[in-house]
């Protein structure tokens, strides 16, 4: 029994990959806010006809009170959505919209279902079909507008169509039994379409995520690429203030070309991948590491990062100091690092990059001078 439950749950509510949870929440909420204003208007517009169609023997709270409450909900819902039209949909707001849409639609659906069932039981047999049609049209329209939210769709179809379907199937009237059977089949077909649509949306969002990653990720090292680094740097400028400094670092390897010439490009690629892993380990979640191209790398240390309290260039070089073991070979390669701090070294991205670039080449020149001095000392000795 438990296995059947889990199988059914997996088919009706398949898990959503964590990488696209925010994307699918925003997509659902945007669809709901686009479609439901007209649904709320329809709900309010049917109030007079619902009151007119009510059976006199039904209690006034159900016969008149329920339609009036639904009309108020419809008007308020329409005005609320109109007021929020054009507002940015964040993942947090999207989840709130989804919860509210699910429970508001479920409660209003239950009220409509109770109104329909009560009037059905009080009405003469020849009038039953009218109440069934009113409920079916309302539930199916609601299910369509909320089809992006599986739980809300299942809830509305369950509380909206299940009671009237039972009444039709148990009425003993062949036409009503036939209509009830058709209604059940149509509901199951709609549920099937909702589940399929959900799977297609997940596949589409996964594909979009992969395309975004390819567009913003270096394929060799898995680091951010130049485009992503520039975007993150622009974001840092947009939210920065004089009390929240941030820094960038540019890194270039010394003597990387001879590695490719002597050992082959596969070994050179291995060195770059190992270097990228070391930079990620050294920076953790406190900085954005990017490969700009070839053996050039960049690091963005955002405001508030604990790395700002360190000697950034020394911290990076310490992580790269040890030789690289690639396919059993020990490869030694040096590096130069140049840093720049905002706002001390410039107010714009170009200024910071120029300062960091000059510092980088000064560091590489100092490295070459040091190596030449060591070689001269070695020859003298």
C-alpha positions as CSV (number, residue, x, y, z in Angstrom):
1,X,0.0,0.0,0.0
2,X,2.8,2.3,0.9
3,X,4.5,1.6,-2.5
4,X,1.4,2.5,-4.4
5,X,1.1,5.7,-2.5
6,X,4.7,6.7,-3.2
7,X,4.3,5.8,-6.9
8,X,1.1,7.9,-7.2
9,X,2.7,10.8,-5.3
10,X,5.8,10.6,-7.6
11,X,3.6,10.7,-10.7
12,X,1.2,13.5,-9.6
13,X,3.8,15.5,-7.6
14,X,7.2,14.7,-9.2
15,X,10.1,16.4,-7.4
16,X,11.5,19.7,-8.7
17,X,15.3,20.0,-9.0
18,X,16.7,22.5,-6.5
19,X,18.5,24.4,-9.2
20,X,15.2,25.6,-10.8
21,X,12.9,25.9,-7.7
22,X,13.0,29.7,-7.8
23,X,12.5,29.8,-11.6
24,X,9.4,27.6,-11.5
25,X,7.9,29.5,-8.5
26,X,8.3,32.8,-10.4
27,X,6.9,31.3,-13.6
28,X,3.8,29.9,-11.7
29,X,3.2,33.1,-9.9
30,X,3.4,35.2,-13.0
31,X,0.9,32.9,-14.8
32,X,-1.5,33.1,-11.9
33,X,-1.3,36.9,-11.7
34,X,-1.9,37.1,-15.5
35,X,-4.9,34.8,-15.7
36,X,-6.7,35.2,-12.4
37,X,-8.0,38.8,-12.7
38,X,-10.5,37.7,-15.3
39,X,-11.4,34.7,-13.1
40,X,-12.2,37.0,-10.2
41,X,-14.3,39.2,-12.4
42,X,-16.2,36.1,-13.6
43,X,-16.7,35.0,-10.0
44,X,-18.2,38.4,-9.1
45,X,-20.3,38.6,-12.3
46,X,-22.1,35.3,-11.6
47,X,-23.3,36.4,-8.1
48,X,-26.7,37.8,-9.3
49,X,-27.5,34.7,-11.3
50,X,-26.4,32.4,-8.5
51,X,-28.8,34.2,-6.1
52,X,-31.6,34.2,-8.7
53,X,-31.1,30.5,-9.3
54,X,-31.1,29.5,-5.7
55,X,-33.9,27.3,-4.3
56,X,-36.1,29.2,-1.9
57,X,-36.1,26.4,0.7
58,X,-32.3,26.6,1.0
59,X,-31.0,28.5,4.1
60,X,-30.4,32.2,3.2
61,X,-26.8,31.9,4.5
62,X,-26.0,29.4,1.8
63,X,-28.4,30.7,-0.9
64,X,-27.6,34.4,-0.6
65,X,-24.7,34.7,1.8
66,X,-22.2,32.5,-0.1
67,X,-22.7,34.2,-3.5
68,X,-22.3,37.6,-1.8
69,X,-19.1,36.5,-0.1
70,X,-17.7,35.2,-3.3
71,X,-18.6,38.4,-5.1
72,X,-16.7,40.4,-2.5
73,X,-13.7,38.0,-2.8
74,X,-13.9,38.4,-6.6
75,X,-13.9,42.2,-6.5
76,X,-11.1,42.5,-3.9
77,X,-9.0,39.9,-5.7
78,X,-9.3,41.7,-9.0
79,X,-8.4,45.1,-7.4
80,X,-5.5,43.6,-5.5
81,X,-4.0,42.0,-8.7
82,X,-4.5,45.2,-10.7
83,X,-2.7,47.1,-7.9
84,X,0.3,44.7,-8.1
85,X,0.4,44.5,-11.9
86,X,4.0,45.2,-13.1
87,X,5.5,44.6,-9.7
88,X,8.7,42.6,-9.7
89,X,8.2,39.0,-8.9
90,X,10.9,37.8,-6.5
91,X,11.1,34.1,-5.6
92,X,9.9,34.9,-2.0
93,X,6.9,36.8,-3.3
94,X,6.2,34.1,-5.9
95,X,5.9,31.5,-3.2
96,X,3.5,33.7,-1.2
97,X,1.3,34.2,-4.3
98,X,1.2,30.5,-4.9
99,X,0.2,29.7,-1.3
100,X,-2.5,32.4,-1.3
101,X,-3.9,31.4,-4.7
102,X,-4.1,27.7,-3.6
103,X,-5.9,28.3,-0.3
104,X,-8.2,31.1,-1.5
105,X,-9.3,29.1,-4.5
106,X,-9.7,26.0,-2.4
107,X,-12.0,27.8,0.1
108,X,-14.0,29.5,-2.5
109,X,-14.3,26.2,-4.4
110,X,-15.6,24.5,-1.3
111,X,-18.2,27.2,-0.8
112,X,-19.4,26.9,-4.4
113,X,-19.5,23.2,-4.1
114,X,-21.6,23.4,-0.9
115,X,-24.0,25.9,-2.6
116,X,-24.3,23.6,-5.6
117,X,-24.9,20.4,-3.6
118,X,-27.4,22.0,-1.3
119,X,-29.4,23.5,-4.2
120,X,-29.2,20.2,-6.1
121,X,-30.8,18.3,-3.2
122,X,-33.5,21.0,-2.7
123,X,-34.3,21.4,-6.4
124,X,-36.7,19.3,-8.5
125,X,-35.0,16.6,-10.6
126,X,-35.6,18.5,-13.9
127,X,-33.4,21.4,-12.6
128,X,-30.4,19.3,-11.4
129,X,-28.5,19.6,-14.7
130,X,-28.3,23.4,-14.4
131,X,-26.5,23.3,-11.0
132,X,-24.1,20.7,-12.3
133,X,-23.3,22.8,-15.3
134,X,-22.7,25.9,-13.2
135,X,-20.3,24.0,-10.9
136,X,-18.5,22.3,-13.8
137,X,-17.9,25.4,-15.7
138,X,-16.6,27.3,-12.7
139,X,-14.3,24.5,-11.6
140,X,-12.9,23.9,-15.0
141,X,-12.2,27.6,-15.5
142,X,-10.5,27.8,-12.2
143,X,-8.4,24.7,-12.9
144,X,-7.3,26.2,-16.2
145,X,-6.2,29.5,-14.6
146,X,-4.3,27.6,-11.8
147,X,-3.0,24.8,-14.0
148,X,0.6,25.9,-13.3
149,X,0.0,25.1,-9.6
150,X,-0.6,21.3,-9.4
151,X,-1.8,21.3,-5.8
152,X,-4.3,24.1,-6.4
153,X,-5.6,22.4,-9.5
154,X,-6.1,19.1,-7.8
155,X,-7.7,20.8,-4.8
156,X,-10.2,22.7,-6.8
157,X,-11.2,19.8,-9.0
158,X,-11.5,17.7,-6.0
159,X,-13.7,20.0,-3.8
160,X,-15.5,21.4,-6.9
161,X,-16.4,18.4,-9.1
162,X,-16.2,15.4,-6.8
163,X,-19.5,16.2,-4.8
164,X,-21.6,17.0,-7.9
165,X,-20.1,14.0,-9.8
166,X,-21.2,11.7,-6.9
167,X,-24.7,13.3,-7.0
168,X,-25.0,12.7,-10.7
169,X,-23.6,9.2,-10.7
170,X,-25.9,8.1,-7.8
171,X,-29.0,9.9,-9.0
172,X,-30.5,6.8,-10.8
173,X,-31.3,9.1,-13.8
174,X,-29.5,7.6,-16.9
175,X,-28.9,11.1,-18.5
176,X,-27.4,12.4,-15.3
177,X,-25.3,9.2,-14.9
178,X,-24.0,9.6,-18.4
179,X,-23.2,13.3,-17.8
180,X,-21.5,12.5,-14.5
181,X,-19.4,9.9,-16.2
182,X,-18.4,12.4,-18.9
183,X,-17.5,14.9,-16.3
184,X,-15.3,12.4,-14.4
185,X,-13.5,11.5,-17.7
186,X,-13.0,15.1,-18.6
187,X,-11.6,15.8,-15.1
188,X,-9.1,12.9,-15.3
189,X,-8.0,14.1,-18.8
190,X,-7.4,17.6,-17.5
191,X,-5.4,16.2,-14.6
192,X,-3.3,14.2,-17.0
193,X,-2.7,17.3,-19.1
194,X,-1.6,19.3,-16.0
195,X,0.9,16.6,-15.0
196,X,2.3,16.5,-18.5
197,X,2.5,20.3,-18.7
198,X,4.4,20.3,-15.4
199,X,7.0,17.9,-16.7
200,X,7.4,19.9,-19.9
201,X,7.9,23.1,-17.9
202,X,10.6,21.5,-15.7
203,X,12.4,20.2,-18.8
204,X,12.3,23.7,-20.4
205,X,13.6,25.4,-17.3
206,X,16.3,22.9,-16.9
207,X,17.4,23.5,-20.5
208,X,17.3,27.3,-19.9
209,X,19.5,26.9,-16.8
210,X,22.0,24.8,-18.7
211,X,22.1,27.3,-21.5
212,X,22.7,30.1,-18.9
213,X,25.5,28.2,-17.3
214,X,27.1,27.5,-20.6
215,X,26.9,31.2,-21.5
216,X,28.4,32.3,-18.1
217,X,30.8,29.4,-17.3
218,X,34.3,28.6,-18.6
219,X,34.0,25.1,-20.1
220,X,37.5,23.9,-19.1
221,X,37.7,25.0,-15.4
222,X,34.0,25.4,-14.5
223,X,34.8,28.9,-13.2
224,X,32.8,32.0,-14.2
225,X,33.9,33.4,-17.5
226,X,34.6,37.0,-18.5
227,X,31.0,37.8,-19.2
228,X,29.9,36.6,-15.8
229,X,32.7,38.4,-14.1
230,X,31.8,41.7,-15.8
231,X,28.1,41.2,-14.8
232,X,29.0,40.5,-11.2
233,X,31.3,43.5,-11.1
234,X,28.6,45.7,-12.5
235,X,26.2,44.4,-9.8
236,X,28.8,45.2,-7.1
237,X,29.1,48.8,-8.4
238,X,25.4,49.2,-8.4
239,X,24.9,48.3,-4.7
240,X,28.2,49.7,-3.4
241,X,28.6,52.8,-1.2
242,X,31.6,54.5,0.3
243,X,31.3,52.5,3.6
244,X,31.3,49.1,1.7
245,X,34.6,48.8,-0.2
246,X,35.3,45.8,-2.4
247,X,38.3,44.6,-4.3
248,X,39.4,42.8,-7.5
249,X,42.5,40.8,-8.3
250,X,44.0,39.9,-11.6
251,X,46.2,36.8,-11.9
252,X,48.5,35.7,-14.7
253,X,50.8,32.6,-14.8
254,X,54.6,32.9,-15.3
255,X,56.0,30.6,-18.0
256,X,52.8,28.8,-18.9
257,X,53.6,28.6,-22.6
258,X,56.7,26.5,-22.1
259,X,54.5,24.0,-20.1
260,X,52.3,23.5,-23.2
261,X,55.4,23.3,-25.5
262,X,57.3,20.8,-23.3
263,X,54.5,18.6,-21.9
264,X,51.5,19.2,-24.3
265,X,48.3,21.0,-24.0
266,X,46.6,18.2,-22.0
267,X,49.1,18.8,-19.2
268,X,48.6,22.6,-19.5
269,X,44.9,22.2,-19.3
270,X,45.4,20.0,-16.1
271,X,47.5,22.8,-14.6
272,X,44.7,25.3,-15.3
273,X,42.1,23.1,-13.8
274,X,44.2,22.4,-10.7
275,X,44.8,26.2,-10.3
276,X,41.1,26.9,-10.6
277,X,40.4,24.3,-7.9
278,X,43.0,25.9,-5.6
279,X,41.5,29.4,-6.2
280,X,38.0,28.1,-5.4
281,X,39.3,26.5,-2.2
282,X,41.2,29.6,-1.2
283,X,38.3,32.0,-1.8
284,X,35.4,29.7,-0.8
285,X,32.0,31.5,-0.9
286,X,33.6,34.8,-0.1
287,X,34.7,35.8,-3.7
288,X,33.8,35.2,-7.3
289,X,36.7,33.5,-9.2
290,X,36.7,33.8,-13.0
291,X,38.9,32.7,-15.9
292,X,39.2,35.6,-18.4
293,X,41.0,33.5,-21.0
294,X,44.2,31.5,-21.5
295,X,46.1,31.6,-18.2
296,X,44.5,34.9,-17.1
297,X,42.2,34.8,-14.0
298,X,40.2,37.4,-12.0
299,X,38.8,37.5,-8.5
300,X,36.0,39.7,-7.3
301,X,35.9,40.1,-3.5
302,X,32.5,41.7,-2.7
303,X,31.8,44.1,0.1
304,X,31.6,42.4,3.5
305,X,33.9,39.5,2.5
306,X,36.4,38.5,5.2
307,X,39.0,38.2,2.4
308,X,39.1,42.1,2.5
309,X,40.8,41.9,5.8
310,X,43.7,39.8,4.4
311,X,46.7,40.6,2.2
312,X,44.7,39.4,-0.8
313,X,47.7,38.9,-3.2
314,X,49.7,37.0,-0.6
315,X,46.7,34.9,0.2
316,X,46.2,33.9,-3.4
317,X,49.9,33.3,-4.1
318,X,50.2,31.1,-0.9
319,X,47.4,28.8,-2.3
320,X,49.3,28.5,-5.6
321,X,52.8,28.0,-4.3
322,X,53.0,24.2,-4.2
323,X,54.0,22.4,-7.5
324,X,51.2,20.9,-9.5
325,X,51.0,17.1,-9.9
326,X,49.4,16.4,-13.3
327,X,49.4,12.8,-14.6
328,X,52.3,11.9,-12.3
329,X,54.4,14.8,-13.3
330,X,55.4,17.6,-11.0
331,X,54.9,21.0,-12.7
332,X,56.2,24.1,-11.2
333,X,54.7,27.4,-12.3
334,X,54.8,30.9,-10.8
335,X,52.1,33.6,-10.9
336,X,51.7,37.3,-10.6
337,X,48.8,39.0,-8.8
338,X,47.7,42.6,-9.0
339,X,44.9,44.0,-6.8
340,X,42.8,47.1,-6.7
341,X,40.3,48.4,-4.1
342,X,37.2,50.4,-4.6
343,X,36.9,53.4,-4.1
344,X,40.5,53.9,-3.2
345,X,41.9,53.0,-6.7
346,X,39.1,54.2,-8.9
347,X,35.3,54.8,-9.1
348,X,34.6,52.8,-12.2
349,X,35.3,49.3,-13.5
350,X,37.8,50.5,-16.1
351,X,39.8,52.4,-13.5
352,X,39.9,49.4,-11.1
353,X,41.0,47.0,-13.9
354,X,43.7,49.3,-15.1
355,X,45.1,49.7,-11.6
356,X,45.0,45.9,-11.0
357,X,46.6,45.3,-14.4
358,X,49.5,47.7,-13.7
359,X,50.0,46.1,-10.3
360,X,50.0,42.6,-12.0
361,X,52.7,43.6,-14.5
362,X,54.7,45.2,-11.8
363,X,54.5,42.0,-9.8
364,X,55.5,39.9,-12.9
365,X,58.4,42.2,-13.6
366,X,59.6,41.8,-9.9
367,X,59.3,38.1,-10.3
368,X,61.4,38.1,-13.4
369,X,64.0,40.3,-11.8
370,X,64.2,38.0,-8.8
371,X,64.6,35.0,-11.0
372,X,67.4,36.7,-13.0
373,X,69.1,37.5,-9.7
374,X,68.9,33.9,-8.5
375,X,70.3,32.7,-11.8
376,X,73.2,35.2,-11.6
377,X,74.0,34.1,-8.1
378,X,73.9,30.4,-9.2
379,X,76.4,31.1,-12.0
380,X,78.8,32.9,-9.8
381,X,78.6,30.1,-7.2
